[in-house]
Every structure is written in structure tokens, then in C-alpha cells.
Amino acid sequence: MAAICAAPTVLNDAGLLAGRAAHTAFSRHRRRLPTSLSDQRVVEDGLLLSTSRGAGTALDLGTR
């Protein structure tokens, strides 16, 4: 599963980020995430979940 920009907050609201190591999202939305890594463009949590900051990081997300 992958989420970009504000989409990680939707996953969080649905309870899908509970127990996950860390995440990232667009700067305005990162504060809504339980464990945000604001200095990283893409954050991977094992093989199941990847999140990225926004459109500018889409290629980084897609090449992982």
C-alpha cells in the first residue's frame, strides 16, 4: 500500500497506521500522524506500507 501527500492522514483516520514504525506526508498534514519523519521524502514500513510527502516525491516513491 502506498499513500502520498495528504493520503497518509486518511490511512491514519481509518486506523491503518496503528503500530506502524513511521510515516510522512505533506508538511501541513504531518502533525496529524502519530510518528512522522519530516526530514524524509519517502518512508517505508516493511513491505506493506510506503508513504511520501507529495507530488515532488512521486518518483522517489515509485522507484522503491
Protein Blocks (a to p, Z undefined) as FASTA:
>chain_A
ZZehjlmmmmmmnopmgoiabdcddfklmmmpfbdcfkbfbdcehjlbccdfblmlmmmm
mmZZ
